[in-house]
Amino acid sequence: MKVLVVDDNQALLEMLGMVLESLGHQAVLYESPIQAAFAAHTEAFDLLITDVCMPQYSGQDLAENVRLNRVNQDLPVLMISAHPEADAMLGRIGKRSYFLRKPFSTQEFVKTLEVLTQGERA
C-alpha cells in the first residue's frame, strides 16, 4: 500500500513511517497538511493517516480536500488524535473513515492497519 501520513509531531510521523515500511508499505510523510493536500492532488494513495489537530489545516479539512481528487475520492482515512471528541469528526468525513486515539502502542497501530487492509480486500 502507498500510505500518505500527516502529523505535525515529527517523532510520531517518523515512527509511523518506520512501522509502515517494516510491514512492506510505502510511507509518504508530511508534517504540513497543506503540502500533503498538494501531493494528494498529484498522485494516488491507498490510505491516508492524519492527525486531527494541526496548525493551519485540520485532519478533517485535509481528508475532505484529498477526496476532492477523483483518484483519491474513495480513499480510506485513519484519523489519529488525543482530543477526546475527535472521533465525532468521522461522521462528517464520511464512509471509510476510522479513528485511533493517542497515545497508542505500535501493536495497536499494527492491529488497526490489519483491520483496515482486511476490509479493503473484502
ZAFI-222280 format. One record per residue: residue in three letters; x, y, z of N, C-alpha, C in turn. Coordinates in steps of 0.001 Angstrom, whole numbers, padded with zeros to 6 digits, always signed. Atoms other than C-alpha are relative to their C-alpha. Layout:
# ZAFI-222280
AlaXYZXYZXYZ;...
This chain:
# ZAFI-222280
Met+000834-001180+000000+000000+000000+000000+000879+001244+000000;Lys-000641-001311-000036+001047+003562-000635-000819+000853+000966;Val+000709-000650-001098+000160+005477+002542+000500+001429+000178;Leu-000292-001395-000275+000017+009250+002975-000187+000211+001495;Val+000017-000175-001455+000880+010053+006609+000302+001462+000317;Val-000132-001422-000293+000422+013545+008029-000151+000223+001499;Asp+000058-000340-001416+001250+014691+011557+001040+001087+000250;Asp-000939-001075-000279+002873+017848+012885+001016-000382+001078;Asn-000968+000516-000969+004710+015775+015512+001003-000867-000769;Gln-000982+000683+000834+007884+014754+013699+000379-001380+000534;Ala-000383+001297-000570+008789+011938+016115-001067-001056-000282;Leu+001090+000943+000280+005375+010292+015738-000070-000301-001488;Leu+000025+000169+001448+005450+010836+011982+001058-001010-000447;Glu-001084+000912+000367+008800+009070+011685-000261-001414+000509;Met+000312+001325-000537+007670+006207+013937-001050-000695-000865;Leu+001034+000595+000851+004536+005648+011845+000587-000424-001346;Gly-000651+000340+001264+006647+005705+008689+000849-001260+000103;Met-000839+001195-000196+009079+003128+010074-000864-001255+000148;Val+000875+001165-000184+006260+000809+011160-000621-000394-001336;Leu+000614+000294+001301+004515+001090+007786+001000-000662-000941;Glu-001001+000558+000903+007718+000402+005879+000467-001376+000457;Ser-000372+001330-000494+008592-002548+008147-001064-001038-000375;Leu+001089+000896+000418+005225-004014+007105-000090-000127-001525;Gly-000041+000110+001453+006103-003599+003425-000793+001059-000743;His+000753-001080+000635+004091-000436+002748+000937+001148-000353;Gln-000737-001213+000340+005356+002732+001094-000623+001151+000780;Ala+000491-001113-000814+005019+005650+003532+000490+001317-000594;Val-000313-001338+000474+004876+009198+002188-000358+000944+001145;Leu+000166-000737-001249+005366+011514+005174+000015+001511-000212;Tyr+000056-001461+000021+004393+015162+005629-000319+000528+001388;Glu+000351-000735-001214+004466+017447+008654-001041+001067-000320;Ser+000911-001054+000424+002486+020025+006690-001225-000595-000701;Pro+001199+000496+000676-001135+019172+005856-000246+000682-001344;Ile+000180-000709+001273-001090+021776+003091+000852-000656-001082;Gln-000853+000702+000967+001853+020076+001361-000556-001385-000311;Ala+000599+001319+000212+000150+016703+001856-001201+000090-000933;Ala+001168-000182+000876-003033+018004+000213+000456+000181-001441;Phe-000539-000191+001346-000985+019160-002781+000465-001336-000583;Ala-000492+001301+000471+000683+015736-003034-001162-000911-000397;Ala+001147+000873+000274-002704+014004-002932-000761+000418-001249;His+000620-000431+001257-003818+016041-005932+000886-000304-001190;Thr-000901+000334+001096-000841+014866-007961+000297-001494-000094;Glu-000236+001449+000038-000689+011160-007056-001054-000749+000808;Ala+000993+000844-000666-002872+008282-005861+000593-000658+001244;Phe-000391+000674-001234-002740+006764-002383-001023-001083+000321;Asp+000892+001083-000425-004245+003649-000790-000600+000256+001371;Leu+000462-000301-001352-004691+005109+002718+000560+001359+000412;Leu-000445-001241-000614-004498+008480+004476-000040-000186+001510;Ile-000063-000014-001463-003350+008570+008097+000321+001437+000384;Thr-000212-001392-000330-003692+012021+009602-000366+000316+001443;Asp+000333-000560-001294-003612+013784+012922-001240+000872-000200;Val+001194-000837+000091-006836+015649+013664+000359+001471+000195;Cys-000297-001386-000366-005437+018810+015288+001403+000380-000448;Met-001276-000500+000508-002700+020515+013281-000144+001483-000291;Pro+000085-001424+000328-001827+024156+012702-000355+000193-001481;Gln+000360-000433+001352-003255+025797+009570-001130-000800-000638;Tyr+000910+000847+000769-005370+022844+008438-000283-001236+000837;Ser+000320+001169-000833-007209+020163+010415+000043-001285-000816;Gly+000058+001298+000667-007169+016474+009631-001300-000181-000763;Gln+001291+000069+000695-010856+016756+008713+000063+000782-001306;Asp-000142-000803+001215-010107+019560+006241+000875-000724-001020;Leu-000908+000722+000887-007244+017516+004819-000713-001169-000674;Ala+000702+001157+000563-009370+014387+004364-001009+000437-001062;Glu+000981-000492+000968-012102+016360+002629+000686+000498-001262;Asn-000728-000527+001142-009565+018100+000371+000593-001131-000840;Val-000615+001121+000711-007746+014862-000527-001043-000748-000823;Arg+001048+000732+000700-011025+013235-001511-000634+000791-001145;Leu+000470-000778+001151-011743+016056-003984+000630-000509-001293;Asn-000685+000563+001161-009235+014417-006333-000678-001310-000366;Arg+000743+001186+000439-011092+011807-008365+000722-001293+000323;Val-000763+001229-000226-008301+009254-007964+000036-000378+001486;Asn-000011+000268-001441-008457+009575-004142-001374+000177+000649;Gln+001318-000324-000548-012194+010138-003748-000545-001055+000961;Asp+000454+001063-000899-012780+006783-002009+001090-000437+000975;Leu-001141+000323-000839-009560+006870-000012-000417-000239+001446;Pro+000262+000196-001431-009880+005297+003451+000882+000947+000818;Val-000692-000968-000844-008861+007679+006231+000060-000534+001424;Leu-000193+000331-001406-007404+006812+009627+000374+001287+000714;Met-000233-001211-000779-007702+009811+011954+000624-000405+001332;Ile-000623+000258-001292-005422+009883+014993-000025+001293+000811;Ser+000067-001194-000829-005846+012263+017908-000071-000351+001468;Ala+000150+000116-001445-005583+012722+021641-001228+000775+000474;His+001163-000805-000360-008556+015098+021591-001172-000926+000318;Pro+001042+000936-000437-011430+013428+023487-001218-000095-000919;Glu+001193+000035+000857-014111+014310+020915+000346-000111-001477;Ala-000425+000037+001397-012098+013854+017726-000704-001077-000809;Asp+000666+001069+000760-013835+010606+016794-001364+000436-000513;Ala+001274-000517+000499-017039+012636+016320+000130+000545-001412;Met-000224-000514+001355-015467+014017+013124-000248-001055-001068;Leu+000114+001061+000992-015750+010643+011429-001298+000093-000788;Gly+001274-000117+000697-019396+011179+010605+000012+001108-001031;Arg-000074-001117+000943-018555+014445+008887+000936-000308-001166;Ile-000950+000337+001063-015723+012897+006872-000623-000994-000970;Gly+000706+000923+000877-017905+010122+005533+000492-001422+000108;Lys-000296+001438+000000-017527+006490+004665+001501-000266-000044;Arg-001379+000471+000004-014312+004557+005045+000909+000884+000833;Ser-000762-000814-000937-013164+006684+007976+000117-000745+001318;Tyr-000290+000745-001211-011585+005239+011095+000724+000914+000985;Phe-000591-000841-001035-010233+006598+014379+000878-000833+000928;Leu-000898+000620-000964-007307+005713+016651+000422+001089+000987;Arg-000278-001003-001033-006896+007576+019947+001459-000058+000446;Lys-001350-000138-000548-003457+008831+021006-000106+000055+001516;Pro-001166+000749+000492-001431+007668+022753-000396-001440-000324;Phe+000238+001395+000362-001408+004264+021106+001338-000704-000126;Ser-001230+000793+000120+001129+001480+021049+000212-000399-001460;Thr-000300+000504+001342+002846+000153+017965-000904-001183-000324;Gln+000861+001168+000215+000835-003053+018426-001430+000430-000345;Glu+001349-000493+000317-002452-001104+018445-000054+000556-001429;Phe-000062-000554+001340-001402+000722+015284+000018-001107-001049;Val-000100+001112+000938-000442-002505+013510-001334-000750-000094;Lys+001295+000690-000009-003702-004179+014565-001050+000808-000776;Thr+000929-000859+000734-005688-001200+013229+000271-000081-001499;Leu-000348+000140+001417-003804-001398+009926-000483-001333-000561;Glu+000452+001313+000447-004575-005118+009689-001509+000002-000250;Val+001451-000083+000169-008278-004423+010182-000340+000809-001253;Leu+000267-000833+001176-008198-001668+007560+000333-000733-001292;Thr-000396+000662+001245-006326-003730+004983-000852-001236-000260;Gln+000934+001131+000205-008554-006779+005542-001322+000502-000556;Gly+001243-000587+000491-011570-004548+004998+000117+000420-001448;Glu-000217-000427+001382-010050-003270+001774+000004-001197-000960;Arg-000046+001192+000856-009570-006813+000451-001355-000672-000135;Ala+001316+000664-000012-013099-007917+001289-000893+000514-001094;
